[in-house]
Each structure stands twice: as C-alpha cells, then as structure tokens.
Amino acid sequence: MNTNHLYSSGWRDHTKALRHALHAKRLLKRTPLLILCSGSLLVGLIFLFFGAPWTSEQVSQAGNSPSGVEKKPVAIPERPAKKPVSIKIGDLNLDSAHSVDRFVLERAGGSIIVESSLDPGLQKYIIGLLQNSKTLKAAVVVLRPDDGRVLAMVSYDKEGNDESLCLKADFPAASLFKIVSAAAALENAGFTPEQTVYFEGYKHTLYKRQLKQNKGRHASKVSFKRAFGSSINPVFGKLGIYDLGQKVMADSAEKFFFNRSIPFDFPVSKSIVKVPDDDFGLAEISSGFNKDTVISPLHAALLASAVANNGVMMKPWLVKRVLKQDGEVLYQRSPEEMSHSISKETAEGLKILMKETVLHGTCRKSFRRLRRKKAFKGVELGAKTGTINDRTDQFKYDWVTAYVLPPGGAKGFCIAVLGVHGDKLGVRAGHLGRYIINYYLSS
C-alpha cells in the first residue's frame, strides 16, 4: 500500500493554505473592534496635546474668582470640645467656723479635696491664745493685703457657742471708724498729718460744748496725727461737722465698703453706718463715738489692708483650690481687686497716722515690746484701736486693727482682733494682737 501521499508536499501546502484562510477570516471579524480602539486612542492623544492647556487655564480662573463672588468653604463638622469642669464655692456648703488648711468633702459622684489659704500653725496658735484670753468672746482675722488671702480666721465663745464671729457685723466699730474719717479729711478737706488741730475737755469724751468751732483759752493744741493716734474724739467730732459733712462722710464710708456686701467664700454680714445730717449726729459718727455703726472682724482687717496696699482693697478669700481625687482642678483662686478705697497719697498719709498710734498713741504700751526686739528692726507697724461699751454697759468691745510690713519686700499682713469683756477684763485686744504678730514673724 502506498502511503507516501499522506505526507507529501501537496498535503502540507494545502494545510498551510487552510491556516492562512482561517487567520484571515478571524482578522476580518475583529476589524470593527480594532477600528474603534484605534479611534479612541487617537482622540485621547488629540485632547492630551491640545485640550490640556485650555483646561488648566479654566481651572486657574475658577480659583481666582472675582471678589464679588466668594467661594463658600465646605463646612467640616468639628468634634465638640470637652467642657472644662468648674465648681462654685457657694455650692460646697463649707463651714467657716471649722476651716482647716485641707479637707475632703463627700459629694454625689465622689470625693473632692478642698485646699485653703490658712496657715495651720498660726491657726492653731490663735485658737490656744483665745481659749486662754479670759474674754467672753473673741475673734481674730489675719490676711495678706497684697492678694487678699486669709491666713487665719478664728473665733472663740466662752459659752461654747459654735459659730464664726469673724463674719458677723454685730459689733460697734467704735474708733476704728476714725480711719474712714481721717481718709476723708486727707483726701477731701486738705488735711495733712502735721496739721494743727484744737480741742477742749477730755480726749475720749464727746459733749456739745466740746464741738464749738472757736477755740477757747483752755483749748489744747495737737497735730492731726497725734489726734488720730490718741483717738481724740472732739477733734474728729468737729471734723465731721465743719470740714466733711454728711455727703463726704457717707461717700468715704461706701468706698471702704460700709453698707455694701463684701464678696467672700462665705456669707459676710454687711457693716452698717447711717450718717445723719444734724451736727451732733455727724460728730458721733465721724469720731466713732456711737453704738449704731457696726462692723465685722473680717471687715476690720480689710480697713487696715487698704492702707497697707496703697489704697487698694483686695477681695478676701480662703479657698485656694478644689480638686478631684485624681488631681483634676475644679476651682482655682486668682487674686482680684475689690475697691480703690483711697488714693496712694492718702494711704501714705494714713500710714503716718497709724504709725503714730503705735509710737505715741493707744497702741504704744501693747506694741512696745515688739519695737524693742532686734528681729523687728525695720518692720513697719501701723494700727488703730477702738473701745466702747454696749447699750446696757454690760459688755465692753475692744478692738485693734493693724498692718505689719517687713523690710526688703517681704510679704506683709494685716490683723484684726476683737475682744468682748464682761465685769472683768480679759486680755486686751492690743496685747492679743502683739502676741500674734510676734508669733507669726518669729515662726
């Protein structure tokens, strides 16, 4: 059998021809698709070379739109900020009669820590001092005049009555009010510390016959600073009638925060003064020789602070910080001015008057030992005292308010001491003040 034809060249040629025909047939079917792809590619190349510059120009013009047509920014919602935690001192219901330097309060949601400005050693010393003072009642406030922080606030009641007397304006201001009258004389009536004044009769009485303007042949002559230091009532009585008057007296009292609410971390009773328009009423008010003008021990310390701080009375404060247990601060105190009670020049004049009280006046004996100590060399001391009985003459109210300014820029402080005495006098306010000043500067 002849099989050569199966592999002859004719068969191979025939097979090759069939393959070419099949390839041509497939290519013919794909021709429309190739034409479409080639056309798209050609259009893309034309746009790339000729259309791109125009597009770039249009985009640039859109970015530089005229000022009359502003492009509104897209609002991006912000995550709400976490509100700072704060607290009001009034919400804490603190007890001013049992204040310490640091304590914990239990509140809904956890415990909080209250840090105060009190000096623990000074506070403890004053508590012991008052308990041994043999007074019926006593109160002491010590504060810094430059920022208003309270360093000590202690009250004592022999009967064990548990309340803070330091914030109660139940006590006659007596001659402490001469600070207000003297400030008005220096600032409004042209008085100077060295100015000569006259009076008749005793220093600490106040009769109508002592209030005559014309000086008699028995009149005593003193300087204004000596009249203040020795607390001479007739001089200040005539000052109120002839030099100040009702309006000036009332305005001066208001500047020193009488008849006004004192902002503090605890409620403070208003110190009240009612300035009449009759002559003898003016004399009583301006000299402090009346039992209707009342003041709190805290306010008494603030009177001295305005003098020591160049006329500026700072807001008093006791709570320094309030914290959570984890240390987060809920409240932070910052010093704040309360009143420009007097000018700086008037404050300098009042310092001269209050230093006279210590050197030659009513505080001379009680403060003498302080001035003799070497440790107190260069320390500036100024004070004002006041003494008056109650309406029934059953009790005696005994005051001192003072400022202490160490040399070299050291921080000074002011102090107010009230003693209430019965039939027997306890330790006088001036001596209690001396003990406290000595302790604080020596400790």
C-alpha positions, 0 to 999 in steps of 0.5 A, spaced: 500 500 500 502 506 498 502 511 503 507 516 501 501 521 499 499 522 506 505 526 507 507 529 501 508 536 499 501 537 496 498 535 503 502 540 507 501 546 502 494 545 502 494 545 510 498 551 510 493 554 505 487 552 510 491 556 516 492 562 512 484 562 510 482 561 517 487 567 520 484 571 515 477 570 516 478 571 524 482 578 522 476 580 518 471 579 524 475 583 529 476 589 524 470 593 527 473 592 534 480 594 532 477 600 528 474 603 534 480 602 539 484 605 534 479 611 534 479 612 541 486 612 542 487 617 537 482 622 540 485 621 547 492 623 544 488 629 540 485 632 547 492 630 551 496 635 546 491 640 545 485 640 550 490 640 556 492 647 556 485 650 555 483 646 561 488 648 566 487 655 564 479 654 566 481 651 572 486 657 574 480 662 573 475 658 577 480 659 583 481 666 582 474 668 582 472 675 582 471 678 589 464 679 588 463 672 588 466 668 594 467 661 594 463 658 600 468 653 604 465 646 605 463 646 612 467 640 616 463 638 622 468 639 628 468 634 634 465 638 640 470 640 645 470 637 652 467 642 657 472 644 662 469 642 669 468 648 674 465 648 681 462 654 685 464 655 692 457 657 694 455 650 692 460 646 697 456 648 703 463 649 707 463 651 714 467 657 716 467 656 723 471 649 722 476 651 716 482 647 716 488 648 711 485 641 707 479 637 707 475 632 703 468 633 702 463 627 700 459 629 694 454 625 689 459 622 684 465 622 689 470 625 693 473 632 692 479 635 696 478 642 698 485 646 699 485 653 703 489 659 704 490 658 712 496 657 715 495 651 720 500 653 725 498 660 726 491 657 726 492 653 731 496 658 735 490 663 735 485 658 737 490 656 744 491 664 745 483 665 745 481 659 749 486 662 754 484 670 753 479 670 759 474 674 754 467 672 753 468 672 746 473 673 741 475 673 734 481 674 730 482 675 722 489 675 719 490 676 711 495 678 706 493 685 703 497 684 697 492 678 694 487 678 699 488 671 702 486 669 709 491 666 713 487 665 719 480 666 721 478 664 728 473 665 733 472 663 740 465 663 745 466 662 752 459 659 752 461 654 747 457 657 742 459 654 735 459 659 730 464 664 726 464 671 729 469 673 724 463 674 719 458 677 723 457 685 723 454 685 730 459 689 733 460 697 734 466 699 730 467 704 735 474 708 733 476 704 728 471 708 724 476 714 725 480 711 719 474 712 714 474 719 717 481 721 717 481 718 709 476 723 708 479 729 711 486 727 707 483 726 701 477 731 701 478 737 706 486 738 705 488 735 711 495 733 712 498 729 718 502 735 721 496 739 721 494 743 727 488 741 730 484 744 737 480 741 742 477 742 749 475 737 755 477 730 755 480 726 749 475 720 749 469 724 751 464 727 746 459 733 749 456 739 745 460 744 748 466 740 746 464 741 738 464 749 738 468 751 732 472 757 736 477 755 740 477 757 747 483 759 752 483 752 755 483 749 748 489 744 747 493 744 741 495 737 737 497 735 730 492 731 726 496 725 727 497 725 734 489 726 734 488 720 730 493 716 734 490 718 741 483 717 738 481 724 740 474 724 739 472 732 739 477 733 734 474 728 729 467 730 732 468 737 729 471 734 723 465 731 721 461 737 722 465 743 719 470 740 714 466 733 711 459 733 712 454 728 711 455 727 703 463 726 704 462 722 710 457 717 707 461 717 700 468 715 704 464 710 708 461 706 701 468 706 698 471 702 704 465 698 703 460 700 709 453 698 707 455 694 701 456 686 701 463 684 701 464 678 696 467 672 700 467 664 700 462 665 705 456 669 707 459 676 710 454 680 714 454 687 711 457 693 716 452 698 717 453 706 718 447 711 717 450 718 717 445 723 719 445 730 717 444 734 724 451 736 727 451 732 733 449 726 729 455 727 724 460 728 730 458 721 733 459 718 727 465 721 724 469 720 731 466 713 732 463 715 738 456 711 737 453 704 738 449 704 731 455 703 726 457 696 726 462 692 723 465 685 722 472 682 724 473 680 717 471 687 715 476 690 720 482 687 717 480 689 710 480 697 713 487 696 715 489 692 708 487 698 704 492 702 707 497 697 707 496 696 699 496 703 697 489 704 697 487 698 694 482 693 697 483 686 695 477 681 695 478 676 701 478 669 700 480 662 703 479 657 698 485 656 694 483 650 690 478 644 689 480 638 686 478 631 684 481 625 687 485 624 681 488 631 681 483 634 676 482 642 678 475 644 679 476 651 682 482 655 682 483 662 686 486 668 682 487 674 686 482 680 684 481 687 686 475 689 690 475 697 691 480 703 690 478 705 697 483 711 697 488 714 693 496 712 694 497 719 697 492 718 702 494 711 704 501 714 705 498 719 709 494 714 713 500 710 714 503 716 718 497 716 722 497 709 724 504 709 725 503 714 730 498 710 734 503 705 735 509 710 737 505 715 741 498 713 741 493 707 744 497 702 741 504 704 744 504 700 751 501 693 747 506 694 741 512 696 745 515 690 746 515 688 739 519 695 737 524 693 742 526 686 739 532 686 734 528 681 729 523 687 728 528 692 726 525 695 720 518 692 720 513 697 719 507 697 724 501 701 723 494 700 727 488 703 730 484 701 736 477 702 738 473 701 745 466 702 747 461 699 751 454 696 749 447 699 750 446 696 757 454 697 759 454 690 760 459 688 755 465 692 753 468 691 745 475 692 744 478 692 738 485 693 734 486 693 727 493 693 724 498 692 718 505 689 719 510 690 713 517 687 713 523 690 710 526 688 703 519 686 700 517 681 704 510 679 704 506 683 709 499 682 713 494 685 716 490 683 723 484 684 726 482 682 733 476 683 737 475 682 744 468 682 748 469 683 756 464 682 761 465 685 769 472 683 768 477 684 763 480 679 759 486 680 755 486 686 751 485 686 744 492 690 743 496 685 747 492 679 743 494 682 737 502 683 739 502 676 741 500 674 734 504 678 730 510 676 734 508 669 733 507 669 726 514 673 724 518 669 729 515 662 726 
